[in-house]
Amino acid sequence: MTKPGIIKWITGLIIFRLVFLFLLVGIAAYVLLLNPEAGFLTGFAYTVIDRIATDDTYSNPEYMLGSIMGYYSIMLMPIVLQYVFLILRKGVWFWIAITFDILVMFGTGGLPFISFIILGLSLSKDARKYLSRRPVVN
């Protein structure tokens, strides 16, 4: 059986979130360790750094980078779980991972727009049929 189009959209959104999260941490690492004067990446990274910033942000950039990586690795866990459970076709566990992701996003002060979109897409008839344990016969 081929994957329904809705599952490809869900997979694409999950991969988009993974790539965006890695780029976010990578840009913050670049700005923290090399400390450029000005530019787009600097302005972008300052918002990430200021979210977790302490008084000694640039006196100990390795500590700050570790804090940022730890903060965003908490957000990374449910995204990876969503992808794994989607690939393994474990419907209930996939929805539990989405719920966990929504709770983590609210807990860290974010708004889980993409998580709500993924949840809405995964509740469609094709996605539920794909994620069910019963084999689908066309």
N, C-alpha and C positions, 0 to 999 in steps of 0.2 A: 504494500500500500504506500502511496506517496503521501507526503505531508500535506495537509490542507494549507491554503494560503494564509490563514489566520495564525497558524503555528509558526510559519516563516516570519510573519510580522512580529510575533511575540519574541521569537529568537533574535530578530534584528534589534528590537528595543532593548533586550537584555544585553546584547553585545555592545550596543551604543553606550549603555550605562557603564559597562566595564571599561571601555576605551576612554570615556570621558573621565572616569574616576582616576585611571592611571595617568592621563594627561594632566589632570588637576594636581596630583601629587608630584608629578615630574616637573611641572612649571614652578611649583612652590619650592622644590629642591634646587632648581636652577637659580632662582632668585635668592634663596637663603645662602647657598654656598658660594656663588659668584658675586652676589650683591651688585648688580648693574645699577647705573645711575637713574635712568628713566627709560620709558618705553611701554608698549602695550602689555608685554608679559609681566613687567614689574607692577603695573597697576592691577592687573588681573590677579597676581599672586598676593598682593597686599591684602585683598579682601579675604583670601583663604587664611593668611597668616594672622590677620587681626581677629579672626573668629576664635582663635585659640591663644592669641598672643599674651605674653607676660611682659614684665618690664625689661628682662634681659634677652630679648628676642635675638638681637644681632651680636651680643657678647658671647653667646653659646649657640651658634646656628645648628650644630649637630643635635643638641638636645631638642631644639624646636622642631627640627626635621623628624626626629623620632616621635615627638608628640603628634605631629600632623599625620605621620604614617599610622600610628596607633589609632588615632581618631577616625581616619578614613578606612582603616581595615575593619573596624566594627561595622561600617556601612557596606563593606565588600562581602562579608559573610553571607547575608541573605540573598544577595545578587547571584553569587556562585551557587548557592543551594537551589535557587530558582532554575538556573540553567541545567544543573545536574538532574533535578527531578523532572524537568521538561524532556530532556533527552531520554531518561529512563521510563518516561510515561507513567509516572506516579502522581496521579491527579490530586489526591487529598494532600499529600506531602507538598506538592507544588503550591497549592492554595495556602497551606500553613506557612510556607516560606514567604509568600507574598504578604500575608498578614503580619508576619514577623518583620518584614521589610518596612511595611507601613508604620508599624509601631516604633521601629528604630529611627525612621526618618522624623516622626513626630517627637520622639525623645531627644533627638539631637538638634531640634529647632528647625528642621527643614520641612518643605512641603512635598509630599510624595505624588506629584502629578503623573509621572511616568508609571509609577506603581499602580495608581488607580486606572490608568489606561490599560496596562497589562492585565489587571484584574478584570476589567470590563471585557476585554477581548477573550480572556480565558473562560469566561462564563457563556460564550456563544455555543451554539449547538455543535458546530464542527469541532471546536476545541474540546468540549466535554466528551465527545465521541472519541476523539484521538487519545485523550488522557484516561479513558476508561480501561479497565483491565480486560474487558472482553475483546477478542479480536474482531476487527471490522471487516465485513465481507461486502464487496461492492456488487 
